[in-house]
Amino acid sequence: MYAVERKESVPTLEGVGRQFEQWRRSKGRRDRIPRELWAAAVSLSGRHSAHQIARYLRLNPTDLKDHSRKKKKGPGAHGPRGFVELGLLPAPGERTVEMLCLRGSGLDVAELCKAFWGADR
C-alpha cells in the first residue's frame, strides 16, 4: 500500500502533487488511486477549488467531487431521510407543521402548500 507523507501538518497542493507523482511512477496500468491519496486530495478543498486541485493533480473533477461528498457523509453524518408517517390528526382546525432541513433553516409546510396551490388563506 502507498504511504502518505506525514511530514506536513497541513498538506499543500505541491506536497500532495509529489505523492501522486510518486504513486503514478510505481503503479500498474489499471491500479486505482489509493484511499489515502484521495483523502489527501480532498483535504486540500478548504484552501483550493475543486477545479484547481483536479487540474494540478491530474484528476477527474467529478471523481474528486464524489470523494469529497463521501468524506462529508462519513460516520455520523446525516443521510437521506425516509418517509415519516404522522398518523391521524386530531379534530379539524388550524395546525402548524414545521420542518428543519439539514442546513438548519425552518420550513413552514402550510406556507409551502399555500404557495404551491395558490391559496390566499
Secondary structure, DSSP 4 states (H G I P E B T S, - for coil): -PPPP-S-SS--HHHHHHHHHHHHHH--TTPPPPHHHHHHHHGGGGTS-HHHHHHHHT--HHHHHHHHHHHHHTTT--------------SSS----EEE-TTS-EEEHHHHHHHHHT---
